[in-house]
Amino acid sequence: MRRRRISSILCALLAFGQPWTAAAYQTYGITVGTRTVPVKWARLPVRYFVTDRGTAGVTSTQFRDAAARAFATWAGVTSATVSSQFAGLTSANPDDEDGQNTLGFETRADLERVLGSTNFLFDDATGEIIEADIFFNAAFPWSVATGGESGKFDLESIILHETGHLFGLGHSGLGETELLAGGGRRVRAAGAVMFPIAFSPGTVTGRSPFADDIAGLSELYPRAGFASESGSISGRVTKNGQGVLGAHVVAFNPSTGALVGNFSLDSNGSFTISSLSPGPYVVRVEPMDDADLESFFDVGFIPRIDLNFRITYAEGLVVVPAGGGSSPIEIRVTAK
């Protein structure tokens, strides 16, 4: 087994981050022999504990209730089958490797950009998650108010993001930031709960998953019959006849407004966007040229990513059939 730390830098752009706009969901996978297997729970429900210590403005009971609402939101995704069970309050810390899944506050003033972080222990022979812990940084101001509170981060929204990691979801790049007059940046909009930067304090927008989040969860834990009702888009991204590695390929459904994507993740530029509702899609390819690449890829993978190409659209609409995939497409990009 090995332990992997997934850090959600959910407030970075308020002071330090770079501007970026992109779209994709990402799940975690490991190589076992010649196969890549997802990192996910093999047994549900996930039993979790909440620490018996709250923080300023949040009691342990309020913390427990916010966690229950967040887990219930994931369980309410109709195209997926995930479930959880509250196991009780605990005095354990969320970074203890003790065989239990613990959510808790810790004061980490040194982590001035991190609102929350998820660790999981998984079996590197199967990808099965064995234990997951989530810490929330008590150095920040928190709120559990129904409509949010000015100057405080919404706990339920951040729990929803972190429990997305707990179930195996990575970060989505679907969001947009802007420069503030006095310096720093703020999030203007996000199209995914798993966007790695938090909305401004006082906002409760992140309490409901978007199409990008739902696609990722449904790919990991599809409900019975979902495969026959959904479809996929696959193909290649190429430049000068060679595959492009690390490009965002984004599928937009003009009928529903749903936006879902994935990356080209091999030297051939191959990609697949799955868990899509049947119908026609506009497909767009964009470089990750102003994103924090470490939010999406392992460090060793980053030097190979091609950032030097123009945003490009597939020719015509791409039709996704129910229970199958589109005809393979090739999207040819050009250097900037």
The 8 nearest C-alpha neighbors of each residue, nearest first, counted from 0:
[[1, 122, 123, 121, 2, 120, 124, 129],
 [0, 2, 120, 121, 123, 3, 122, 119],
 [1, 3, 120, 119, 121, 4, 0, 118],
 [2, 4, 119, 118, 5, 120, 1, 121],
 [3, 5, 118, 6, 117, 119, 2, 116],
 [4, 6, 117, 118, 116, 3, 7, 164],
 [7, 5, 116, 117, 8, 4, 115, 113],
 [8, 6, 116, 9, 195, 115, 113, 5],
 [9, 7, 113, 11, 10, 112, 195, 196],
 [8, 10, 196, 197, 7, 195, 114, 113],
 [9, 11, 197, 112, 196, 12, 13, 8],
 [12, 10, 112, 16, 13, 15, 8, 9],
 [13, 11, 16, 184, 14, 15, 10, 185],
 [14, 12, 184, 185, 183, 11, 10, 15],
 [13, 15, 183, 12, 184, 11, 16, 182],
 [14, 16, 12, 11, 183, 13, 17, 184],
 [17, 15, 12, 11, 14, 18, 184, 13],
 [16, 18, 19, 12, 289, 15, 290, 291],
 [19, 17, 176, 289, 177, 16, 20, 290],
 [18, 20, 289, 290, 175, 176, 17, 21],
 [19, 21, 175, 174, 173, 172, 18, 22],
 [22, 20, 172, 173, 174, 19, 23, 287],
 [21, 23, 173, 172, 260, 249, 171, 247],
 [24, 22, 260, 261, 171, 172, 259, 173],
 [23, 25, 171, 261, 211, 260, 215, 170],
 [24, 26, 169, 170, 168, 171, 23, 261],
 [25, 27, 168, 169, 167, 28, 215, 24],
 [28, 26, 38, 37, 167, 169, 25, 168],
 [27, 29, 37, 38, 36, 35, 26, 30],
 [30, 28, 35, 36, 31, 37, 126, 38],
 [29, 31, 35, 34, 32, 36, 33, 28],
 [32, 30, 34, 33, 35, 124, 29, 36],
 [33, 31, 34, 30, 35, 124, 29, 36],
 [32, 34, 31, 30, 35, 36, 29, 124],
 [35, 33, 31, 32, 30, 36, 29, 28],
 [34, 36, 30, 29, 31, 28, 37, 33],
 [35, 37, 28, 29, 126, 34, 30, 38],
 [38, 36, 28, 27, 126, 39, 29, 35],
 [37, 39, 126, 28, 27, 127, 167, 128],
 [40, 38, 167, 127, 128, 37, 166, 126],
 [39, 41, 128, 127, 42, 43, 166, 38],
 [40, 42, 127, 39, 43, 128, 126, 129],
 [43, 41, 40, 44, 45, 127, 128, 39],
 [44, 42, 45, 82, 41, 40, 81, 83],
 [43, 45, 83, 82, 84, 46, 42, 81],
 [44, 46, 83, 43, 84, 47, 82, 42],
 [47, 45, 84, 83, 86, 85, 44, 100],
 [46, 48, 100, 85, 86, 101, 45, 84],
 [49, 47, 101, 87, 86, 88, 100, 85],
 [50, 48, 102, 88, 101, 103, 89, 63],
 [49, 51, 89, 103, 52, 88, 90, 102],
 [50, 52, 88, 59, 89, 90, 49, 53],
 [53, 51, 50, 59, 54, 104, 58, 103],
 [52, 54, 59, 58, 57, 51, 104, 62],
 [53, 55, 57, 56, 137, 58, 52, 104],
 [54, 56, 57, 53, 140, 141, 58, 137],
 [55, 57, 54, 142, 141, 58, 140, 53],
 [58, 56, 54, 53, 55, 61, 62, 59],
 [59, 57, 53, 61, 60, 62, 54, 56],
 [58, 60, 53, 62, 51, 52, 61, 63],
 [61, 59, 63, 58, 62, 64, 53, 57],
 [62, 60, 64, 58, 63, 59, 57, 65],
 [61, 63, 59, 65, 60, 64, 58, 66],
 [64, 62, 60, 66, 61, 65, 59, 49],
 [63, 65, 67, 61, 66, 62, 60, 68],
 [66, 64, 68, 155, 62, 67, 63, 61],
 [67, 65, 69, 63, 64, 68, 70, 62],
 [66, 68, 64, 70, 65, 69, 71, 63],
 [69, 67, 71, 65, 66, 70, 72, 64],
 [70, 68, 159, 72, 66, 71, 67, 155],
 [69, 71, 67, 73, 72, 68, 66, 74],
 [72, 70, 74, 68, 69, 73, 67, 75],
 [73, 71, 75, 69, 70, 74, 68, 76],
 [74, 72, 75, 70, 71, 76, 69, 81],
 [73, 75, 71, 81, 72, 82, 76, 70],
 [74, 76, 72, 73, 77, 71, 79, 81],
 [77, 75, 74, 73, 79, 78, 213, 72],
 [76, 78, 79, 75, 80, 222, 74, 217],
 [77, 79, 222, 76, 217, 221, 225, 80],
 [80, 78, 221, 217, 222, 220, 77, 76],
 [79, 81, 222, 220, 221, 74, 82, 78],
 [82, 80, 74, 79, 220, 43, 73, 44],
 [81, 83, 44, 74, 43, 45, 80, 84],
 [84, 82, 44, 45, 46, 70, 85, 43],
 [83, 85, 46, 45, 44, 86, 47, 82],
 [84, 86, 47, 87, 46, 48, 83, 67],
 [87, 85, 48, 47, 46, 84, 88, 49],
 [88, 86, 48, 85, 89, 49, 47, 50],
 [87, 89, 49, 51, 50, 48, 90, 86],
 [90, 88, 50, 91, 51, 49, 48, 87],
 [89, 91, 50, 51, 92, 88, 52, 49],
 [92, 90, 89, 50, 93, 95, 101, 94],
 [91, 93, 94, 95, 90, 103, 50, 101],
 [92, 94, 101, 132, 103, 95, 102, 134],
 [93, 95, 92, 132, 96, 134, 133, 118],
 [96, 94, 97, 92, 93, 91, 132, 98],
 [95, 97, 98, 94, 99, 130, 93, 120],
 [98, 96, 95, 99, 100, 130, 91, 94],
 [97, 99, 130, 96, 100, 129, 95, 131],
 [98, 100, 97, 130, 101, 47, 48, 131],
 [101, 99, 47, 131, 132, 130, 48, 46],
 [100, 102, 48, 132, 93, 49, 47, 99],
 [103, 101, 133, 49, 93, 132, 134, 48],
 [104, 102, 50, 134, 93, 49, 135, 101],
 [103, 105, 135, 134, 137, 136, 53, 106],
 [104, 106, 136, 137, 107, 135, 134, 103],
 [105, 107, 137, 138, 136, 108, 104, 135],
 [108, 106, 109, 110, 136, 138, 105, 137],
 [107, 109, 110, 138, 111, 106, 136, 137],
 [110, 108, 107, 111, 112, 106, 138, 113],
 [111, 109, 108, 113, 107, 112, 136, 114],
 [110, 112, 109, 108, 113, 107, 138, 114],
 [113, 111, 11, 10, 110, 8, 114, 9],
 [114, 112, 8, 110, 115, 111, 9, 10],
 [115, 113, 136, 9, 135, 8, 10, 112],
 [116, 114, 135, 134, 113, 136, 7, 161],
 [115, 117, 6, 7, 134, 133, 5, 161],
 [118, 116, 133, 5, 132, 6, 161, 4],
 [119, 117, 4, 132, 131, 5, 3, 133],
 [118, 120, 131, 130, 3, 2, 121, 132],
 [119, 121, 2, 130, 129, 1, 128, 131],
 [122, 120, 128, 129, 127, 0, 126, 1],
 [121, 123, 0, 126, 127, 124, 125, 128],
 [124, 122, 0, 126, 125, 121, 1, 29],
 [125, 123, 122, 31, 126, 0, 127, 30],
 [124, 126, 127, 122, 123, 36, 31, 38],
 [127, 125, 38, 122, 123, 37, 121, 124],
 [126, 128, 122, 39, 40, 125, 121, 41],
 [129, 127, 121, 40, 39, 130, 120, 126],
 [128, 130, 121, 120, 127, 122, 131, 119],
 [131, 129, 120, 119, 100, 128, 98, 99],
 [130, 132, 119, 100, 118, 165, 120, 133],
 [133, 131, 101, 100, 93, 118, 117, 102],
 [134, 132, 117, 102, 116, 93, 101, 118],
 [133, 135, 103, 104, 115, 116, 93, 102],
 [136, 134, 115, 104, 114, 103, 105, 137],
 [135, 137, 114, 138, 105, 106, 107, 104],
 [136, 138, 106, 139, 105, 104, 54, 135],
 [137, 139, 106, 136, 108, 107, 140, 105],
 [138, 140, 137, 136, 141, 114, 152, 151],
 [141, 139, 151, 152, 138, 142, 137, 55],
 [142, 140, 152, 151, 154, 153, 139, 56],
 [143, 141, 153, 144, 151, 154, 152, 148],
 [142, 144, 154, 153, 145, 147, 155, 57],
 [145, 143, 147, 146, 142, 148, 153, 154],
 [146, 144, 147, 143, 203, 148, 142, 153],
 [145, 147, 144, 203, 148, 202, 201, 143],
 [146, 148, 144, 201, 145, 203, 202, 153],
 [149, 147, 201, 151, 142, 150, 144, 146],
 [148, 150, 201, 151, 200, 147, 202, 152],
 [149, 151, 200, 201, 148, 152, 140, 199],
 [152, 150, 200, 140, 141, 201, 149, 148],
 [153, 151, 200, 141, 142, 201, 154, 140],
 [152, 154, 142, 156, 155, 203, 141, 143],
 [153, 155, 157, 156, 142, 143, 141, 158],
 [154, 156, 158, 65, 157, 153, 159, 69],
 [157, 155, 206, 205, 159, 158, 154, 153],
 [156, 158, 160, 154, 159, 155, 161, 153],
 [157, 159, 155, 161, 160, 156, 162, 154],
 [160, 158, 69, 156, 162, 157, 161, 155],
 [161, 159, 157, 163, 158, 193, 162, 192],
 [160, 162, 158, 164, 163, 159, 157, 117],
 [163, 161, 165, 164, 159, 160, 158, 166],
 [162, 164, 160, 161, 166, 165, 168, 159],
 [165, 163, 168, 167, 161, 162, 166, 169],
 [164, 166, 162, 163, 167, 131, 161, 117],
 [165, 167, 163, 164, 168, 39, 162, 40],
 [168, 166, 164, 39, 165, 38, 26, 27],
 [169, 167, 164, 26, 163, 166, 25, 215],
 [170, 168, 25, 26, 164, 27, 167, 171],
 [169, 171, 193, 194, 195, 25, 295, 24],
 [172, 170, 24, 194, 23, 193, 173, 22],
 [171, 173, 22, 21, 23, 194, 174, 170],
 [174, 172, 22, 21, 190, 171, 189, 191],
 [175, 173, 189, 20, 188, 190, 172, 21],
 [174, 176, 20, 188, 187, 186, 19, 189],
 [177, 175, 186, 187, 185, 18, 184, 19],
 [176, 178, 184, 185, 187, 179, 186, 18],
 [177, 179, 184, 183, 180, 182, 185, 176],
 [180, 178, 182, 184, 181, 183, 177, 185],
 [179, 181, 182, 178, 183, 184, 177, 185],
 [182, 180, 179, 183, 178, 184, 14, 13],
 [183, 181, 179, 180, 178, 184, 14, 13],
 [182, 184, 14, 13, 179, 15, 178, 12],
 [185, 183, 178, 13, 12, 179, 177, 14],
 [184, 186, 13, 176, 177, 12, 187, 199],
 [187, 185, 176, 198, 188, 175, 177, 199],
 [188, 186, 176, 175, 185, 177, 189, 174],
 [189, 187, 175, 174, 186, 190, 176, 198],
 [190, 188, 174, 191, 173, 175, 194, 187],
 [189, 191, 173, 174, 209, 188, 192, 211],
 [192, 190, 209, 193, 194, 189, 211, 212],
 [191, 193, 208, 205, 194, 160, 212, 209],
 [192, 194, 170, 171, 191, 160, 195, 212],
 [193, 195, 171, 191, 192, 172, 196, 170],
 [196, 194, 9, 7, 170, 193, 8, 197],
 [195, 197, 9, 10, 194, 8, 11, 198],
 [198, 196, 9, 10, 199, 195, 186, 194],
 [197, 199, 186, 202, 200, 196, 185, 205],
 [198, 200, 202, 201, 197, 185, 186, 152],
 [201, 199, 152, 151, 150, 202, 149, 198],
 [200, 202, 149, 148, 147, 151, 150, 152],
 [201, 203, 200, 204, 199, 147, 198, 153],
 [204, 202, 205, 147, 153, 206, 156, 201],
 [205, 203, 206, 202, 207, 156, 198, 192],
 [204, 206, 156, 203, 192, 207, 208, 157],
 [205, 207, 156, 204, 203, 155, 159, 208],
 [206, 208, 205, 209, 204, 72, 192, 156],
 [209, 207, 192, 212, 191, 213, 210, 206],
 [208, 210, 191, 212, 211, 190, 213, 192],
 [209, 211, 213, 212, 257, 214, 258, 259],
 [210, 212, 259, 214, 209, 213, 24, 191],
 [213, 211, 215, 209, 214, 210, 208, 191],
 [212, 214, 210, 216, 215, 211, 217, 209],
 [215, 213, 217, 274, 211, 212, 216, 210],
 [214, 216, 218, 212, 213, 217, 24, 219],
 [215, 217, 213, 219, 218, 214, 220, 212],
 [218, 216, 221, 79, 220, 214, 219, 215],
 [217, 219, 215, 216, 221, 220, 274, 214],
 [218, 220, 216, 217, 221, 215, 39, 37],
 [219, 221, 217, 79, 80, 218, 216, 222],
 [222, 220, 79, 217, 218, 225, 80, 78],
 [221, 223, 79, 80, 225, 78, 224, 220],
 [224, 222, 225, 221, 226, 79, 78, 80],
 [223, 225, 226, 227, 222, 228, 221, 78],
 [224, 226, 228, 227, 222, 223, 221, 229],
 [227, 225, 229, 228, 224, 322, 230, 221],
 [226, 228, 322, 225, 224, 229, 321, 323],
 [229, 227, 321, 225, 322, 226, 224, 230],
 [230, 228, 321, 276, 275, 226, 322, 274],
 [229, 231, 323, 275, 321, 322, 324, 320],
 [230, 232, 273, 324, 272, 275, 319, 325],
 [233, 231, 325, 272, 271, 324, 273, 319],
 [234, 232, 271, 327, 270, 272, 231, 328],
 [233, 235, 328, 327, 329, 270, 269, 271],
 [234, 236, 269, 329, 268, 270, 237, 330],
 [235, 237, 268, 330, 243, 242, 329, 331],
 [238, 236, 242, 331, 241, 243, 240, 332],
 [237, 239, 332, 240, 241, 331, 333, 242],
 [238, 240, 241, 237, 333, 331, 332, 242],
 [239, 241, 238, 237, 242, 331, 236, 243],
 [242, 240, 237, 238, 239, 243, 267, 268],
 [241, 243, 268, 267, 237, 266, 236, 238],
 [244, 242, 268, 237, 236, 305, 238, 241],
 [243, 245, 304, 268, 263, 264, 266, 265],
 [246, 244, 304, 263, 264, 262, 305, 247],
 [247, 245, 286, 263, 262, 244, 285, 248],
 [248, 246, 262, 285, 284, 261, 286, 249],
 [247, 249, 284, 260, 261, 283, 262, 246],
 [248, 250, 260, 283, 282, 259, 247, 284],
 [249, 251, 282, 259, 260, 281, 258, 280],
 [252, 250, 258, 281, 280, 257, 253, 282],
 [251, 253, 280, 257, 256, 254, 255, 258],
 [254, 252, 256, 255, 251, 280, 281, 257],
 [253, 255, 252, 256, 257, 279, 278, 280],
 [256, 254, 257, 252, 253, 251, 258, 276],
 [255, 257, 253, 252, 254, 258, 251, 210],
 [258, 256, 252, 255, 210, 251, 259, 253],
 [257, 259, 251, 250, 210, 211, 256, 252],
 [260, 258, 211, 250, 249, 23, 210, 257],
 [261, 259, 23, 249, 248, 250, 272, 22],
 [260, 262, 23, 248, 272, 24, 247, 249],
 [263, 261, 247, 246, 245, 264, 248, 270],
 [262, 264, 270, 268, 245, 269, 246, 244],
 [263, 265, 244, 245, 262, 269, 268, 270],
 [266, 264, 267, 268, 244, 269, 263, 242],
 [265, 267, 268, 242, 244, 243, 264, 269],
 [268, 266, 242, 265, 269, 243, 241, 235],
 [267, 269, 242, 243, 236, 235, 263, 244],
 [270, 268, 235, 263, 267, 234, 265, 264],
 [271, 269, 263, 233, 234, 235, 262, 268],
 [270, 272, 233, 232, 273, 231, 234, 261],
 [273, 271, 232, 231, 261, 260, 233, 270],
 [272, 274, 231, 275, 230, 271, 232, 218],
 [273, 275, 214, 229, 230, 218, 231, 217],
 [276, 274, 230, 229, 273, 231, 277, 214],
 [275, 277, 229, 230, 278, 274, 228, 321],
 [278, 276, 319, 320, 321, 229, 230, 275],
 [277, 279, 319, 318, 276, 320, 280, 252],
 [278, 280, 318, 317, 316, 319, 252, 281],
 [281, 279, 252, 317, 251, 316, 250, 282],
 [280, 282, 251, 316, 250, 317, 252, 283],
 [283, 281, 250, 313, 249, 312, 280, 251],
 [282, 284, 312, 249, 248, 311, 313, 250],
 [285, 283, 248, 311, 247, 310, 312, 249],
 [284, 286, 310, 247, 246, 283, 287, 311],
 [287, 285, 306, 246, 288, 247, 308, 310],
 [288, 286, 290, 289, 306, 246, 285, 247],
 [287, 289, 306, 286, 290, 307, 19, 285],
 [290, 288, 19, 287, 18, 17, 291, 20],
 [291, 289, 19, 287, 292, 288, 17, 18],
 [290, 292, 293, 294, 289, 17, 295, 287],
 [291, 293, 294, 295, 290, 296, 301, 287],
 [294, 292, 296, 295, 291, 298, 297, 301],
 [293, 295, 292, 291, 296, 170, 195, 7],
 [296, 294, 293, 292, 170, 297, 169, 25],
 [297, 295, 293, 292, 298, 294, 300, 301],
 [296, 298, 300, 299, 293, 301, 295, 294],
 [297, 299, 300, 301, 296, 293, 302, 292],
 [300, 298, 297, 301, 302, 296, 303, 293],
 [299, 301, 298, 297, 302, 303, 296, 304],
 [300, 302, 303, 298, 304, 299, 296, 297],
 [303, 301, 304, 300, 299, 298, 305, 292],
 [304, 302, 301, 300, 305, 244, 245, 299],
 [305, 303, 245, 244, 301, 302, 306, 300],
 [306, 304, 307, 244, 243, 245, 303, 246],
 [307, 305, 286, 288, 287, 308, 304, 246],
 [306, 308, 334, 305, 335, 309, 286, 288],
 [309, 307, 334, 335, 333, 306, 332, 286],
 [308, 310, 335, 333, 311, 334, 332, 285],
 [309, 311, 285, 284, 308, 286, 312, 283],
 [310, 312, 284, 283, 309, 332, 285, 313],
 [313, 311, 283, 282, 284, 314, 310, 330],
 [314, 312, 282, 330, 315, 283, 311, 281],
 [313, 315, 312, 316, 330, 317, 282, 281],
 [316, 314, 313, 317, 281, 312, 282, 280],
 [315, 317, 281, 280, 279, 318, 314, 282],
 [316, 318, 280, 279, 281, 315, 319, 325],
 [319, 317, 279, 278, 325, 280, 316, 320],
 [318, 320, 277, 325, 278, 230, 231, 324],
 [321, 319, 277, 323, 230, 324, 322, 318],
 [322, 320, 229, 228, 230, 277, 323, 227],
 [323, 321, 227, 230, 229, 228, 226, 320],
 [324, 322, 230, 320, 321, 231, 325, 229],
 [325, 323, 231, 230, 232, 319, 320, 326],
 [324, 326, 319, 232, 318, 327, 231, 320],
 [325, 327, 328, 324, 233, 232, 234, 317],
 [328, 326, 234, 233, 325, 329, 232, 235],
 [327, 329, 234, 326, 235, 330, 233, 313],
 [330, 328, 235, 234, 236, 331, 327, 237],
 [329, 331, 236, 313, 237, 235, 332, 328],
 [332, 330, 237, 238, 236, 329, 333, 311],
 [333, 331, 238, 311, 237, 308, 309, 330],
 [334, 332, 308, 238, 309, 335, 331, 239],
 [333, 335, 308, 307, 309, 332, 238, 239],
 [334, 308, 309, 307, 333, 310, 306, 332]]
